[in-house]
Amino acid sequence: MHNVFAKTRELADAIMQSEIYHQMRAAEEKAMKNPEASAILGEYMEAKGAVEMLLQSGDPDPAALKELSEKMDNCQERLQLIDEIVQLTQTREAFGNLIGQINQLLRFIVSGQVDDGGCGGSCDSCGSCDSCGGCSH
């Protein structure tokens, strides 16, 4: 078992040495140095924390939840107008794709199965044919 964890560590090191990982980290640093982005992100996190607190209460106020949700949506919209945040979003997506490809390759090597991105072909697999697009129902 030690060998599996040692090889996993090697894979993690290789991922962290990849160009896309370095691009993502640089984009994160650049985005966090943008005062406007930091301020909006702070507003978003504050609203998110308030939503979590409301949901933990026994009977959350629907109007307050709606207001906070709208504030979070507004923050996200404002963030997507900032170039550094757009670049960060793109690099995180590219990094996520790399991780997904690695996972698919591992799954294929270990099990011989290929993940086709579908839901498995039945409504019970994903719970909602309207949103998955992976089955023919």
N, CA and C of each residue as an Amber inpcrd file, in Angstrom:
protein
   411
   0.8280000  -1.1970000   0.0000000   0.0000000   0.0000000   0.0000000
   0.8730000   1.2620000   0.0000000   2.0150000   1.1630000   0.6360000
   2.9250000   2.3130000   0.6740000   3.3050000   2.7530000  -0.7360000
   3.5040000   1.7810000  -1.6350000   3.8800000   2.0850000  -3.0100000
   2.7920000   2.8920000  -3.7200000   1.5290000   2.5570000  -3.4570000
   0.4120000   3.2880000  -4.0730000   0.4470000   4.7550000  -3.6480000
   0.6690000   4.9900000  -2.3490000   0.6910000   6.3670000  -1.8600000
   1.9350000   7.1120000  -2.3480000   3.0420000   6.4160000  -2.4810000
   4.2530000   7.0480000  -3.0090000   4.0460000   7.4650000  -4.4620000
   3.4130000   6.6140000  -5.2490000   3.1510000   6.9380000  -6.6490000
   2.1130000   8.0580000  -6.7550000   1.1540000   8.0740000  -5.8440000
   0.1610000   9.1450000  -5.8230000   0.8500000  10.4790000  -5.5570000
   1.8020000  10.4460000  -4.6460000   2.5660000  11.6670000  -4.3450000
   3.3550000  12.1180000  -5.5810000   3.9430000  11.1660000  -6.2990000
   4.6690000  11.4940000  -7.5310000   3.7310000  12.1330000  -8.5580000
   2.5280000  11.5800000  -8.6840000   1.5440000  12.1420000  -9.6100000
   1.1770000  13.5630000  -9.1900000   0.9470000  13.7610000  -7.9050000
   0.6070000  15.0990000  -7.4110000   1.7400000  16.0820000  -7.7040000
   2.9850000  15.6440000  -7.4980000   4.1260000  16.5110000  -7.7960000
   4.1750000  16.8560000  -9.2840000   3.9100000  15.8660000 -10.1400000
   3.9100000  16.1050000 -11.5840000   2.8090000  17.0860000 -11.9680000
   1.6510000  16.9490000 -11.3580000   0.5420000  17.8720000 -11.6260000
   0.9390000  19.2820000 -11.2060000   1.5580000  19.4080000 -10.0380000
   1.9390000  20.7310000  -9.5440000   3.0840000  21.3480000 -10.3510000
   3.7720000  20.5520000 -11.1410000   4.8230000  21.0730000 -12.0090000
   4.3030000  21.3730000 -13.4190000   3.0360000  21.0480000 -13.6630000
   2.4690000  21.2620000 -14.9980000   2.2830000  22.7530000 -15.2750000
   2.3080000  23.0820000 -16.5460000   2.1400000  24.4680000 -16.9580000
   0.7680000  25.0060000 -16.5470000  -0.2690000  24.2030000 -16.7060000
  -1.6200000  24.6750000 -16.3820000  -1.7590000  24.9650000 -14.8900000
  -1.1010000  24.1640000 -14.0540000  -1.1440000  24.4210000 -12.6040000
  -0.4700000  25.7610000 -12.3050000   0.6910000  26.0080000 -12.9290000
   1.3930000  27.2710000 -12.6980000   0.5820000  28.4550000 -13.2190000
  -0.0860000  28.2710000 -14.3520000  -0.9410000  29.3290000 -14.8840000
  -2.0940000  29.6300000 -13.9290000  -2.6840000  28.5680000 -13.3680000
  -3.7940000  28.7500000 -12.4450000  -3.3280000  29.4780000 -11.1810000
  -2.1960000  29.0690000 -10.6390000  -1.6880000  29.7160000  -9.4190000
  -1.3750000  31.1910000  -9.6830000  -0.7780000  31.4820000 -10.8410000
  -0.4640000  32.8750000 -11.1850000  -1.7520000  33.6870000 -11.3320000
  -2.7670000  33.0820000 -11.9430000  -4.0540000  33.7750000 -12.1050000
  -4.6990000  34.0230000 -10.7420000  -4.5680000  33.0620000  -9.8180000
  -5.1110000  33.2430000  -8.4660000  -4.4320000  34.4110000  -7.7740000
  -3.1010000  34.4520000  -7.8490000  -2.3570000  35.5410000  -7.2050000
  -2.7410000  36.8940000  -7.7920000  -2.8350000  36.9480000  -9.1170000
  -3.1860000  38.2020000  -9.7910000  -4.5960000  38.6490000  -9.4050000
  -5.5230000  37.7150000  -9.3660000  -6.9070000  38.0530000  -9.0090000
  -7.0010000  38.5450000  -7.5670000  -6.2590000  37.9190000  -6.6730000
  -6.3330000  38.3150000  -5.2670000  -5.6790000  39.6720000  -5.0130000
  -4.8080000  40.1010000  -5.9150000  -4.1750000  41.4140000  -5.7790000
  -5.0710000  42.5390000  -6.2960000  -6.1550000  42.1800000  -6.9890000
  -7.0790000  43.1770000  -7.5170000  -7.9980000  43.6140000  -6.3820000
  -7.9110000  44.8800000  -5.9520000  -8.7140000  45.3270000  -4.8100000
 -10.2250000  45.2190000  -5.0410000 -10.6620000  45.4850000  -6.2590000
 -12.0920000  45.3910000  -6.5640000 -12.5630000  43.9400000  -6.4270000
 -11.7880000  43.0230000  -6.9850000 -12.1400000  41.6020000  -6.9050000
 -12.1560000  41.1340000  -5.4570000 -11.1580000  41.5480000  -4.6750000
 -11.1080000  41.1600000  -3.2630000 -12.3160000  41.6750000  -2.4930000
 -12.7050000  42.9090000  -2.7630000 -13.8510000  43.4970000  -2.0750000
 -15.1400000  42.7520000  -2.4260000 -15.3230000  42.4730000  -3.7140000
 -16.5470000  41.7740000  -4.1390000 -16.5630000  40.3570000  -3.5850000
 -15.4040000  39.6990000  -3.6070000 -15.3160000  38.3500000  -3.0550000
 -15.6440000  38.3580000  -1.5610000 -15.2030000  39.3930000  -0.8690000
 -15.5360000  39.5350000   0.5490000 -17.0350000  39.6710000   0.7630000
 -17.6890000  40.4790000  -0.0820000 -19.1470000  40.6280000  -0.0120000
 -19.8350000  39.2810000  -0.2440000 -19.3370000  38.5490000  -1.2470000
 -19.9160000  37.2470000  -1.5860000 -19.7940000  36.2820000  -0.4040000
 -18.5980000  36.2170000   0.1770000 -18.3650000  35.2890000   1.2900000
 -19.2150000  35.6720000   2.5170000 -19.3850000  36.9580000   2.7340000
 -20.2190000  37.4260000   3.8380000 -21.6720000  36.9850000   3.6340000
 -22.1790000  37.1580000   2.4190000 -23.5530000  36.7460000   2.1140000
 -23.6960000  35.2260000   2.2230000 -22.7050000  34.5120000   1.7300000
 -22.7390000  33.0450000   1.8030000 -22.7690000  32.5760000   3.2570000
 -21.9550000  33.2110000   4.0880000 -21.9450000  32.8700000   5.5170000
 -23.2930000  33.1470000   6.1660000 -23.9090000  34.2510000   5.7770000
 -25.2260000  34.5990000   6.3180000 -26.2760000  33.5750000   5.8800000
 -26.1980000  33.1110000   4.6290000 -27.1200000  32.0780000   4.1410000
 -26.9380000  30.8050000   4.9600000 -25.7010000  30.4120000   5.1800000
 -25.4340000  29.1970000   5.9510000 -25.9890000  29.3080000   7.3680000
 -25.8230000  30.4900000   7.9740000 -26.3490000  30.6970000   9.3330000
 -27.8730000  30.6140000   9.3270000 -28.4960000  31.2310000   8.3280000
 -29.9600000  31.1830000   8.2390000 -30.4570000  29.7460000   8.0680000
 -29.7600000  28.9920000   7.2240000 -30.1800000  27.6160000   6.9760000
 -30.0100000  26.7300000   8.2070000 -29.0830000  27.0780000   9.0680000
 -28.8850000  26.3040000  10.2860000 -29.9450000  26.5990000  11.3370000
 -30.5760000  27.7510000  11.2110000 -31.6510000  28.0640000  12.1440000
 -32.8430000  27.1640000  11.8460000 -33.6820000  26.9920000  12.8040000
 -34.8130000  26.0830000  12.6370000 -35.7970000  26.4940000  11.5610000
 -36.0000000  27.7870000  11.3930000 -37.0120000  28.2760000  10.4600000
 -36.4700000  29.4980000   9.7140000 -35.6830000  29.2710000   8.6320000
 -35.0910000  30.4160000   7.9300000 -36.1400000  31.2800000   7.2450000
 -35.8990000  32.5710000   7.2740000 -36.7820000  33.5540000   6.6540000
 -36.6000000  33.5120000   5.1380000 -37.6470000  33.1170000   4.3850000
 -37.5180000  33.0220000   2.9220000 -37.1370000  34.3480000   2.2660000
 -37.6460000  35.4450000   2.7730000 -37.3270000  36.7510000   2.1850000
 -35.8500000  37.0840000   2.3810000 -35.3300000  36.7730000   3.5560000
 -33.9140000  37.0220000   3.8250000 -33.0400000  36.1220000   2.9490000
 -33.4420000  34.8630000   2.7900000 -32.6990000  33.9490000   1.9280000
 -32.6850000  34.4520000   0.4870000 -33.8200000  34.9360000   0.0260000
 -33.9140000  35.4510000  -1.3430000 -33.0080000  36.6650000  -1.5190000
 -33.0360000  37.5620000  -0.5510000 -32.2080000  38.7650000  -0.6250000
 -30.7210000  38.4100000  -0.6600000 -30.3280000  37.4860000   0.2010000
 -28.9270000  37.0730000   0.2370000 -28.5270000  36.3450000  -1.0420000
 -29.4240000  35.5400000  -1.5590000 -29.1620000  34.8270000  -2.8050000
 -28.9660000  35.8100000  -3.9490000 -29.8040000  36.8330000  -3.9970000
 -29.6770000  37.8580000  -5.0250000 -28.3650000  38.6230000  -4.8800000
 -27.9550000  38.8680000  -3.6400000 -26.6890000  39.5550000  -3.3990000
 -25.5210000  38.7000000  -3.9000000 -25.5950000  37.3910000  -3.6430000
 -24.5470000  36.4860000  -4.1130000 -24.5090000  36.4590000  -5.6420000
 -25.6760000  36.3860000  -6.2570000 -25.7470000  36.4010000  -7.7220000
 -25.1560000  37.6970000  -8.2870000 -25.4820000  38.8140000  -7.6550000
 -24.9640000  40.1150000  -8.0800000 -23.4390000  40.1460000  -7.9680000
 -22.9150000  39.6090000  -6.8820000 -21.4620000  39.5600000  -6.7020000
 -20.8090000  38.7150000  -7.7920000 -21.4170000  37.5740000  -8.0930000
 -20.8660000  36.7130000  -9.1390000 -20.8770000  37.4160000 -10.4960000
 -21.9440000  38.1220000 -10.8000000 -22.0250000  38.8620000 -12.0590000
 -20.9480000  39.9400000 -12.1290000 -20.7570000  40.6570000 -11.0270000
 -19.7410000  41.7090000 -10.9830000 -18.3390000  41.1250000 -11.1120000
 -18.1220000  39.9730000 -10.4830000 -16.8090000  39.3270000 -10.5670000
 -16.4820000  38.9250000 -12.0010000 -17.4920000  38.4770000 -12.7370000
 -17.2570000  38.0330000 -14.1130000 -16.9830000  39.1900000 -15.0820000
 -17.0600000  40.4080000 -14.6020000 -16.7210000  41.5760000 -15.4080000
 -15.2690000  42.0060000 -15.1960000 -14.5710000  41.3230000 -14.2940000
 -13.1850000  41.6630000 -13.9730000 -12.2660000  40.6980000 -14.7240000
 -11.3730000  41.2560000 -15.5250000 -10.5000000  40.4360000 -16.3730000
  -9.7280000  39.3770000 -15.5940000  -9.1940000  39.7440000 -14.4400000
  -8.4110000  38.7880000 -13.6470000  -9.2660000  37.6150000 -13.1800000
 -10.5260000  37.8700000 -12.8920000 -11.4320000  36.8050000 -12.4510000
 -11.8150000  35.9200000 -13.6300000 -12.0240000  36.5160000 -14.7880000
 -12.3220000  35.7320000 -15.9860000 -11.1550000  34.7980000 -16.2930000
  -9.9320000  35.3300000 -16.2180000  -8.7360000  34.5130000 -16.4660000
  -8.6250000  33.4070000 -15.4230000  -8.9030000  33.7230000 -14.1810000
  -8.8570000  32.7230000 -13.1200000  -9.8800000  31.6260000 -13.3690000
 -11.0760000  32.0040000 -13.7450000 -12.1270000  31.0330000 -14.0340000
 -11.6980000  30.1090000 -15.1760000 -11.1160000  30.6740000 -16.2020000
 -10.6740000  29.8800000 -17.3480000  -9.5550000  28.9180000 -16.9790000
  -8.5840000  29.3880000 -16.1930000  -7.4790000  28.5010000 -15.8290000
  -7.9390000  27.4180000 -14.8540000  -8.8670000  27.7590000 -13.9730000
  -9.3970000  26.7270000 -13.0700000 -10.1690000  25.6670000 -13.8500000
 -10.8940000  26.0930000 -14.8690000 -11.6250000  25.1420000 -15.7040000
 -10.6570000  24.2240000 -16.4520000  -9.5880000  24.8070000 -16.9950000
  -8.5900000  24.0060000 -17.7070000  -7.9140000  23.0210000 -16.7490000
  -7.6150000  23.4630000 -15.5360000  -7.0110000  22.5700000 -14.5400000
  -7.9890000  21.4640000 -14.1630000  -9.2530000  21.8120000 -13.9920000
 -10.2780000  20.8070000 -13.6900000 -10.3900000  19.7730000 -14.8070000
 -10.2640000  20.2380000 -16.0560000 -10.2860000  19.3070000 -17.1920000
  -9.1030000  18.3560000 -17.1390000  -7.9260000  18.8740000 -16.7820000
  -6.7430000  18.0170000 -16.6460000  -6.9790000  16.9470000 -15.5890000
  -7.4930000  17.3460000 -14.4450000  -7.7690000  16.3920000 -13.3680000
  -8.8020000  15.3710000 -13.8280000  -9.8150000  15.8000000 -14.5540000
 -10.8250000  14.8840000 -15.0820000 -10.2230000  13.8730000 -16.0400000
  -9.3190000  14.3320000 -16.9060000  -8.6530000  13.4220000 -17.8350000
  -7.7980000  12.4020000 -17.0950000  -7.1210000  12.8620000 -16.0600000
  -6.2980000  11.9480000 -15.2520000  -7.1890000  10.9030000 -14.5910000
  -8.3050000  11.3300000 -14.0350000  -9.2340000  10.3950000 -13.3930000
  -9.7860000   9.3820000 -14.3900000 -10.1330000   9.8470000 -15.5880000
 -10.6400000   8.9330000 -16.6160000  -9.5740000   7.9120000 -17.0020000
  -8.3400000   8.3740000 -17.1420000  -7.2560000   7.4580000 -17.4950000
  -7.0340000   6.4290000 -16.3900000  -7.0300000   6.8680000 -15.1510000
  -6.8780000   5.9310000 -14.0350000  -8.0190000   4.9160000 -14.0100000
  -9.2410000   5.3890000 -14.2080000 -10.4030000   4.4990000 -14.2080000
 -10.2660000   3.4570000 -15.3200000  -9.8170000   3.8990000 -16.5000000
  -9.6600000   2.9760000 -17.6220000  -8.5600000   1.9560000 -17.3370000
  -7.4380000   2.4200000 -16.8270000  -6.3180000   1.5120000 -16.5570000
  -6.6980000   0.4850000 -15.4990000  -7.3780000   0.9180000 -14.4440000
  -7.7140000   0.0230000 -13.3340000  -8.8880000  -0.8910000 -13.6690000
  -9.9250000  -0.3500000 -14.3190000 -11.1470000  -1.1330000 -14.5040000
 -11.4490000  -1.4900000 -15.9520000 -10.7850000  -0.8350000 -16.8820000
 -11.0900000  -1.0580000 -18.2870000 -12.3320000  -0.3200000 -18.7470000
 -12.9510000   0.4400000 -17.8560000 -14.1660000   1.1800000 -18.1840000
 -13.8230000   2.5930000 -18.6200000 -14.5960000   3.0700000 -19.5830000
 -14.4290000   4.4330000 -20.0620000 -15.6350000   5.2320000 -19.6050000
 -15.3800000   6.3850000 -19.0110000 -16.4600000   7.2830000 -18.5980000
 -16.8680000   8.0950000 -19.8070000 -18.0890000   7.8440000 -20.3150000
 -18.5500000   8.5440000 -21.5170000 -19.2590000   9.8500000 -21.2070000
 -19.3270000  10.2130000 -19.9310000 -19.9610000  11.4710000 -19.5550000
 -21.4640000  11.4030000 -19.4790000 -22.0420000  10.2470000 -19.7920000
 -23.4900000  10.0950000 -19.7320000 -23.9440000   9.7880000 -18.3280000
 -25.2270000   9.6530000 -18.1700000 -25.7720000   9.3980000 -16.8450000
 -26.0310000   7.9260000 -16.6080000 -25.7660000   7.0900000 -17.5640000
 -25.9860000   5.6660000 -17.3830000 -27.2110000   5.1510000 -18.1100000
 -27.9880000   6.0460000 -18.7140000 -29.0890000   5.6170000 -19.5570000
 -30.4200000   5.4500000 -18.8820000 -30.5200000   5.7090000 -17.6070000
 -31.8280000   5.6290000 -16.9740000 -32.0430000   6.8500000 -16.1030000
 -33.2970000   7.2280000 -15.9560000 -33.6070000   8.4140000 -15.1590000
 -33.1790000   8.2370000 -13.7090000 -33.1030000   6.9950000 -13.2360000
 -32.6860000   6.7570000 -11.8650000 -31.2080000   7.0440000 -11.6590000
 -30.4190000   7.0250000 -12.7400000 -28.9840000   7.2500000 -12.6070000
 -28.6540000   8.6770000 -12.2270000 -29.3870000   9.6430000 -12.7730000
 -29.0550000  11.0360000 -12.5170000 -30.1620000  11.7860000 -11.7930000
 -31.3650000  11.2510000 -11.8270000 -32.4570000  11.9000000 -11.1330000
 -33.2350000  12.9020000 -11.9510000 -32.6880000  13.3080000 -13.0940000
 -33.3980000  14.3120000 -13.8770000 -32.9510000  14.2920000 -15.3270000
 -33.8040000  13.7610000 -16.1670000 -33.4860000  13.7200000 -17.6070000
 -33.3740000  15.1220000 -18.1750000 -34.0810000  16.0830000 -17.6070000
 -34.0640000  17.4280000 -18.1520000 -32.6890000  18.0710000 -18.0430000
 -31.9310000  17.7100000 -17.0100000 -30.6790000  18.3990000 -16.7950000
 -29.4470000  17.6220000 -17.2200000 -29.5510000  16.2770000 -17.3890000
 -28.3000000  15.5370000 -17.6040000 -27.9000000  15.4600000 -19.0630000
 -28.8180000  15.2550000 -19.9580000 -28.4730000  15.1430000 -21.3800000
 -27.7220000  13.8810000 -21.7380000 -27.5140000  12.9980000 -20.7780000
 -26.7200000  11.8080000 -21.0410000 -27.5180000  10.5770000 -21.4090000
 -28.8170000  10.5850000 -21.2030000 -29.6110000   9.4140000 -21.5320000
 -30.6340000   9.7600000 -22.6150000 -31.2830000   8.7460000 -23.1140000
 -32.1980000   8.9720000 -24.2360000 -33.6450000   9.0620000 -23.8080000
 -33.9070000   9.2490000 -22.5410000 -35.2910000   9.3220000 -22.0570000
 -35.8570000  10.7120000 -22.2080000
